[in-house]
Every structure is written in C-alpha cells, then in structure tokens.
Amino acid sequence: MAASTVSTSHLRIQESYLAGVEKRALLWLAARTPAKVNADHLTVLGLASQVVAGACYALSGRHPYALLGVIVCLGLNWLGDSLDGTLARYRRQLRPRYGFYVDHMVDSFGAVALLGGLALSGFLHPAVAVAMLVAFLLLSIQSYLATLALGEFRLSFWGFGPTELRILLAIGTFALLWKPRVRVLGLRLQLFDAGGAIGSASMIVMLIVFTGQNTLRLYREEQVRS
C-alpha cells in the first residue's frame, strides 16, 4: 500500500501549520475507512483527482465554472494523497519502499497534469507554469536525496506542506471567478501569474537554503581525515 516513508528507521519531519489538526483528522478517517478500501485505492484516487483538476483548469478558459470542479478535486486529492500512508500505518500494512516510490512518482505525474491544465487555461502563462513545475521537481529531488543521505524525509518547508498549498490553490482558484487580475507594483497582472512567480521564487529559495544546509551537514559528518 502506498505510504510515504522509505523505511521505518527514517525520520518523517512534518512541521506545517496544520500538521497537528491534519494528523488527528487522518487518524479519525483511517479508523472509519471501510475494510474493502485500501491504501492503493486512495493513491489512485489522489492521482485521478489531480488529473481531473488539471482537465477542469484546461476547460475553465471557456467554461469558468469548471474552476469549481478544480476545488472539489483538490479536496479529493487531499483525501487520497494524505490518507493512503496513514491508513497503511494504522492497519500495520506498510510496504515502505513500494509506498515511497509509488507515492512520489504519483505526485510528479499529478503536478505535470495540474500545471499543464493551468497552462492551457489562459489563467497562467505557460512560462510561469514551466517555472513552477521545474522548481517543484527540483525541490522534490532535494527532499528525496536528503531522505537517502540523511535518513530524514521532510514533508514541509517553513511551515508549508502539501495541505497548506492545496488550501492556497483552492482559495486562488475560487478568486479567479471574480478577480482574475490584480495590481502588483502598479502593474496589472493575471492573479495566477503573480502568485506563480512568487511561488516559484519561494521554492527556489527553499531549494538553495536546504541544499546548502544539507551539503554543509554532510561535509561535516564525512570529513576526509589525512
């Protein structure tokens, strides 16, 4: 079943703003999930909902109310992507290597689908969508390598994890229905172009900071003795 740890000895670091509330909610849901539903079903739900969200974004250029479908799909994506690992741990059905690999390949495919749909929607410039995707994938690679090199899998950065990002995206998506453009430093920009540029820049800063910190830590731990 898809879970998000490589092995039980690896430390999961989840320090997002909503981590405590989310953990309690997921445990409550795991205890009440029907026996016929397993973590793989939830992983498929998470991917399918993200792909459908991308399709809704692509349709929203001509049919703005498709944006409401995006918001619903983001909620379903949270359910599938967040509950799969919790359910596997709750039922003691962990398959750590399988779960880690499948879970994060699904995240990568889902990000391509979501940002691809946004790029087709007209609400986000394709160049900004590409920048966001590249920044996301680079930050993901950094996290996966840190898991292998340091034994720590970081689920959040500076208080923001996937759940917080979904909430921000849902709020922004709803705002597109009534205010698709904003003023920034006197310039009239598309809302998601401004938000995407800020998001991309933030991810790049996180990437540089955490790469530097991890490199320095590994250098100190593995100094060559002459």
C-alpha positions as CSV (number, residue, x, y, z in Angstrom):
1,M,0.0,0.0,0.0
2,A,1.3,3.4,-0.8
3,A,2.9,5.1,2.2
4,S,5.4,7.9,2.3
5,T,8.4,6.6,4.1
6,V,11.4,4.7,2.7
7,S,11.9,2.6,5.9
8,T,10.7,2.7,9.4
9,S,14.1,3.9,10.6
10,H,13.8,7.1,8.6
11,L,12.6,10.2,10.4
12,R,9.5,12.0,9.0
13,I,9.7,15.7,9.5
14,Q,6.2,17.3,9.3
15,E,6.2,20.9,10.8
16,S,3.5,22.5,8.7
17,Y,1.0,24.9,10.3
18,L,-1.9,22.4,10.1
19,A,0.1,19.2,10.8
20,G,-1.5,18.6,14.2
21,V,-5.1,19.1,13.1
22,E,-4.5,17.1,9.9
23,K,-2.9,14.2,11.8
24,R,-5.9,13.9,14.1
25,A,-8.3,14.1,11.2
26,L,-6.5,11.5,9.2
27,L,-6.4,9.1,12.1
28,W,-10.1,9.6,12.6
29,L,-10.7,8.8,8.9
30,A,-8.4,5.8,8.9
31,A,-10.3,4.3,11.8
32,R,-13.6,4.6,9.9
33,T,-12.4,3.6,6.4
34,P,-14.2,0.5,5.1
35,A,-12.1,-2.7,5.1
36,K,-12.6,-3.0,1.3
37,V,-10.8,0.3,0.8
38,N,-7.0,0.0,1.0
39,A,-4.1,2.5,0.6
40,D,-3.7,1.7,-3.1
41,H,-7.3,2.7,-3.8
42,L,-6.6,6.0,-2.1
43,T,-3.4,6.6,-4.1
44,V,-5.3,6.1,-7.3
45,L,-8.0,8.5,-6.0
46,G,-5.3,11.1,-5.3
47,L,-3.8,10.8,-8.8
48,A,-7.1,10.7,-10.6
49,S,-8.5,13.7,-8.8
50,Q,-5.3,15.7,-9.7
51,V,-5.6,14.7,-13.3
52,V,-9.3,15.7,-13.4
53,A,-8.3,19.0,-11.7
54,G,-5.9,19.7,-14.5
55,A,-8.6,18.9,-17.0
56,C,-11.0,21.3,-15.2
57,Y,-8.4,24.0,-15.4
58,A,-8.0,23.4,-19.1
59,L,-11.7,23.7,-19.6
60,S,-12.0,26.8,-17.4
61,G,-10.8,29.2,-20.1
62,R,-14.1,28.7,-21.9
63,H,-16.2,27.5,-19.0
64,P,-15.2,29.4,-15.9
65,Y,-17.4,27.4,-13.6
66,A,-15.2,24.4,-14.2
67,L,-13.0,26.1,-11.6
68,L,-15.5,24.8,-9.0
69,G,-14.6,21.3,-10.2
70,V,-11.0,22.0,-9.5
71,I,-11.7,22.9,-5.9
72,V,-13.7,19.7,-5.4
73,C,-10.8,17.7,-7.0
74,L,-8.3,19.3,-4.7
75,G,-10.3,18.1,-1.7
76,L,-10.4,14.6,-3.1
77,N,-6.7,14.8,-3.9
78,W,-6.0,15.7,-0.3
79,L,-8.1,12.7,0.9
80,G,-6.3,10.2,-1.4
81,D,-2.8,11.6,-1.1
82,S,-2.8,12.2,2.6
83,L,-4.9,9.2,3.9
84,D,-3.1,6.4,1.9
85,G,0.0,6.4,4.1
86,T,-1.9,7.0,7.3
87,L,-4.2,4.1,6.5
88,A,-1.3,1.7,5.8
89,R,0.3,2.7,9.1
90,Y,-2.9,2.4,11.0
91,R,-3.5,-1.1,9.7
92,R,0.2,-2.1,10.0
93,Q,0.3,-2.8,6.3
94,L,3.3,-0.8,5.4
95,R,5.4,-1.5,2.3
96,P,7.9,1.3,2.7
97,R,10.0,1.1,-0.5
98,Y,6.9,0.4,-2.7
99,G,5.0,3.2,-1.0
100,F,7.8,5.8,-1.2
101,Y,8.4,5.1,-4.9
102,V,4.7,5.0,-6.0
103,D,3.6,7.9,-3.8
104,H,6.2,10.3,-5.1
105,M,6.0,9.2,-8.8
106,V,2.3,9.8,-8.5
107,D,3.0,13.3,-7.0
108,S,5.2,14.1,-10.0
109,F,2.7,12.9,-12.6
110,G,0.0,14.8,-10.8
111,A,2.0,18.0,-10.8
112,V,2.5,17.8,-14.5
113,A,-1.2,17.2,-15.1
114,L,-2.2,20.1,-12.8
115,L,0.2,22.7,-14.1
116,G,-0.3,21.5,-17.7
117,G,-4.1,22.2,-17.3
118,L,-3.3,25.6,-15.8
119,A,-1.1,26.5,-18.7
120,L,-3.9,25.6,-21.1
121,S,-6.5,27.6,-19.1
122,G,-5.2,31.0,-20.0
123,F,-5.2,31.9,-16.4
124,L,-1.4,31.1,-16.1
125,H,1.3,31.9,-18.6
126,P,2.9,28.7,-19.9
127,A,6.4,30.0,-19.0
128,V,5.3,30.6,-15.3
129,A,3.7,27.1,-15.3
130,V,7.0,25.6,-16.5
131,A,9.0,27.6,-13.9
132,M,6.7,26.3,-11.1
133,L,7.0,22.7,-12.3
134,V,10.8,22.8,-12.6
135,A,11.0,24.4,-9.1
136,F,8.7,21.8,-7.6
137,L,10.5,18.9,-9.2
138,L,13.9,20.2,-8.1
139,L,12.7,20.7,-4.5
140,S,11.3,17.2,-4.6
141,I,14.6,15.7,-5.8
142,Q,16.3,17.5,-3.0
143,S,13.9,16.0,-0.5
144,Y,14.3,12.5,-1.8
145,L,18.1,12.7,-1.9
146,A,18.1,14.0,1.7
147,T,16.0,11.0,2.7
148,L,18.6,8.7,1.4
149,A,21.7,10.6,2.5
150,L,20.4,11.9,5.9
151,G,17.7,9.5,6.8
152,E,15.2,12.3,7.1
153,F,12.1,12.8,4.9
154,R,10.9,16.4,5.1
155,L,7.2,16.8,4.4
156,S,7.1,20.6,4.9
157,F,9.3,23.6,4.4
158,W,9.0,26.7,6.6
159,G,5.5,25.8,7.8
160,F,4.1,24.9,4.4
161,G,3.3,21.4,3.3
162,P,1.0,20.0,0.6
163,T,-2.1,20.6,2.6
164,E,-1.4,24.3,3.1
165,L,-0.5,24.6,-0.6
166,R,-3.8,23.0,-1.7
167,I,-5.7,25.4,0.5
168,L,-4.0,28.4,-1.0
169,L,-4.5,27.0,-4.5
170,A,-8.2,26.4,-3.8
171,I,-8.6,30.0,-2.5
172,G,-6.8,31.4,-5.5
173,T,-8.9,29.2,-7.9
174,F,-12.2,30.5,-6.3
175,A,-10.9,34.1,-6.6
176,L,-10.4,33.6,-10.3
177,L,-14.2,33.6,-10.7
178,W,-14.5,37.2,-9.7
179,K,-11.0,38.7,-9.9
180,P,-8.6,37.0,-12.4
181,R,-6.3,40.1,-12.5
182,V,-4.6,42.0,-9.8
183,R,-2.3,45.1,-9.5
184,V,1.3,44.5,-8.3
185,L,3.7,47.4,-8.1
186,G,1.4,49.4,-10.4
187,L,1.3,46.6,-13.0
188,R,-2.0,44.8,-13.9
189,L,-1.2,41.1,-13.9
190,Q,-3.1,37.9,-14.0
191,L,-3.7,36.6,-10.5
192,F,-2.0,33.3,-11.1
193,D,0.9,34.8,-12.9
194,A,1.7,36.9,-9.9
195,G,1.1,34.0,-7.5
196,G,3.0,31.6,-9.6
197,A,6.0,33.9,-9.8
198,I,6.0,34.3,-6.1
199,G,5.6,30.5,-5.6
200,S,8.4,29.6,-8.0
201,A,10.8,32.1,-6.4
202,S,9.9,30.8,-2.9
203,M,10.6,27.2,-3.9
204,I,13.9,28.2,-5.5
205,V,14.9,30.0,-2.2
206,M,13.9,26.9,-0.2
207,L,15.9,24.7,-2.6
208,I,19.1,26.8,-2.2
209,V,18.8,27.1,1.6
210,F,18.1,23.4,2.3
211,T,20.6,22.2,-0.3
212,G,23.2,24.4,1.4
213,Q,22.3,23.2,4.9
214,N,22.3,19.5,3.9
215,T,25.6,19.8,2.0
216,L,27.3,21.5,4.9
217,R,25.9,18.9,7.3
218,L,27.1,16.0,5.2
219,Y,30.5,17.7,4.7
220,R,31.0,18.0,8.4
221,E,29.8,14.4,9.1
222,E,32.1,12.9,6.4
223,Q,35.3,14.9,6.6
224,V,38.3,13.3,5.0
225,R,41.0,12.6,7.6
226,S,44.5,13.0,6.2
